[in-house]
């Protein structure tokens, strides 16, 4: 690939293009975020428009992928290990895919909760003992104890007797657990549902919050896509990263 004359830049000018310090520019070179620099005979670093382009791409990548992954990607590119760079990039997109699937599964669980019919047995109006809760929920007391061991239920204890007692919140939690287990939802999803319910107290509010998170995830996905597109263009337009002979390594 041929290119025109290489324009040299001072470190201070390169730093000013994105509003960082000269020391940060040097750090980026050491970390591989920027291509290796050439040196003048007197030992001064020589920056070019190639470094400015790499810096712009890195900033765009960081907006979507974060700086930790960006450093990994750019260092791999500038080490001529494009497969490693692409693997790191794919890992970032895969994370969003897993997060999106998790949100949808929890949303599905909440739809199940919201669509559940009224229970045939009336709920007790006072703090209930474990046998009463088991009867209302339709499970054995041993199942309630198991859910408690997993941290899903938090019954109180009656003064004097130390018997388990369930208030309205814990009774509702037991009903939600039983409902979702019948729907074959795994415990990690049930735990997420209960965590949201305990925070907001309302399935409808939780559903709205999860929908908001899903929209925020879409925005993050677009930022990540823009970063990936910038990297694609950078890989296609890369020229010799050593435009100036490295005749001297003095600072």
N, C-alpha and C positions, 0 to 999 in steps of 0.2 A: 504494500500500500504506500502510495506516495503522499507527500504532504508539503505544504508551503514552508517558508522560513519559520523557524522556531523563535517566538518572542520570549525574551527573558524578563523575569519579574523579580523584584526584591521581596524578601520574606515579609516585610511590613506591608507591601502592597497586596501580597497573596492573603495575608491574614485579614486585611481590611475588606476583602471581597465578601467574607461571610461573618465578619464581626468577631474574630477571635484574636488571641494574642500571638505574638511571634513564637513564644515558647510552645504554645499549643501546636503550631505548625510543625515545629521540630519534633514534638512528641508524636504527631501523626506520621512523620517520616520514619521514626524509630519503630512504631507499631505496625508499619506496613500499610496504613490507611492511604498514604500517598506513595507514589512510585519512588524508587531510589533517586537521589539527587546527584547531579554532576558537580564537579568542583573546578574552580579556576586554578591556575598555577599557584596563586597565593593562598589557596585553601578555602576560599569563600564558597558557600553553597550556591548553586545555580538553580533557581526555580524557573519554570516555564509555564506556558499556557496548558501543557499537559497536566501539571500539578493543580492548576486552577480547575481544570475539568474534573479531575479525580476528587477534588475537595467538594465540588458541587454535587457530584454523584453520591459521595459519602454522606453529605448532609441530607440528601433526599432519601437515601436508604435508611438513615437513622430515624427519620420522621415516621417511617412505617415499621421498621424492624428493631429499633433501639440500637444503642451504641455498642453493646457487647457483641451482638451478632454482626453489626456493620463492620467492626474491626476484624472479625474473623473472616468475613466475606472479602473485604478489600485486601487483607493481607494475603489470602489465598490467590486472588487475582494477580497481585503484584509479585507473587512467587511462581507465577505461571502454572498454578494448580487450579484450573478452572473447574474440574469435577468437584473438588472440595468446596469451592465457592458456591456451586450450584446445590450441593448437598445441604450446606448451611441455609441457603435461601429456601429450599424446599422444606426444611425443618420449620422455618418460621410460618410458612403457609399452612403446614400440617397442624401446627398449634392452634391456629384460628379455626381450622376445620373441626378439631376435637372440641374446642370451646363452643362452637356453634351447635354441634351435635348435643353437647351437654345441656345447653340452654333449651333446646327443643325438647329434650327428654323431660326436663323439669317442668317445662310449660305443659307438656302432655300429661304429666302427673297432676298438675294443678287443674287441668281441664277435667280429669277424672274426679278430683275432689269436688269441684264445683258442680259437676253433673250428678253427684251421688244422691240417691233418693233419701228421704227421711227414714231414720231407723225405726223398726217396729217397736222395740222396747223403749220406753221413756227413760231419759237420763235422770239420775237422782238430783235433787235440788240442793243437796249438801255435799260436803266432802265424802267421797265414796270409798269403801273398802275394796280390796282387790277382787273379791268374789263378785261384787256388784258390777264392777267395771267389766270383768270378763263376761258377765251375762249380757250387758248392754252391747258390748263390742262383738260378741259371738266367738270368743276364743277361750282357750284354757288359761288358768292363772299362771301355769308354767310358761306360757308364751309371753305373757306380760312381764314376767320376771326376766326372761331372755332379752326382751326389748330394752328393759331397764339396764341390764348388764352391758348392752351395746351402746348405752348412752342416749337412746332415743326417747325414753320416758324418764321423768324426774318426779316421782311421787314424794310427798312429804311423809312425815312420821307422826303418829298420834302421841301426844304426851302421855307418859305413864306406861302405855302398852307397847309403844314403838311399832304398832301396826302400820302398814302402808296405807296412805290416804291419798286420793286423787281429787284435785279440784277440777273445775270446769275446763281449764286449759289443758290439763293432762288427760282428761277424759277425751277431749276433742283430738288430742295428739294420738291417743290409742286408736281412735276410730279412723284417723287418717292412715296410720301405719297398717292397720288391718285391711283397709280398702286398697291401698297400693300394693300390699303383698299379694292380695288376691288377683291384682292385675299384673303380677309377675315383675314388678319393679324391683331392682336391686336395692340393697340397703344404702348404698352411697347416694342414690337419687332420693330415697326417702329421707335420709339425713339432711340433704340440701333443702328439701321441701319444708321439713320441720324447722330448720334454721331460719328460713325466710318467714314462716308463719310466726315464730316466736319473736321475730324482729318487728314485723308490721302488724300482726294480729288479725290480718284480713286476707283471705285468698284472693279477693279481687285486686287489692293493692299489690299483692305479690305478683299477680299476673301482669299488671301494668308495669311494675318495676322490671320484670324479666323481659317484657317487650321492649322497654327502654334500653336495656342492656344489649338486646339483639340489634337494635338500630345503631348503638354505639359500636358494636362489633362490625357492622357493615361499613361504617366510616373508617375504622381501623383497617379493614380489609382493603378498602380503596387506597388508603395511604400506603399500605404494604405493596399493593399492585403498582402504584406509581414509582415506588422505590425500585421494584424489580424491573420495571420498564426502563428506568434510568440506567440500571446496571446493564441491561441488554444493549442499549445504545452505546454504552461505554465500551463494552466488549467488542462491539462491531467496529468502533472507530479508533481503537487503541493503535498508537504508533509506537515506535521504539521508545521505551521508557528511559533510555540513556542517551539523550540527544547530545550531551556534552561529554567528552572523554573524562574519566575520573582519574586525572593525572596526579592528584594530591589529596590526601585524606586528613589534612590538618584542619582544625576548627578555626 
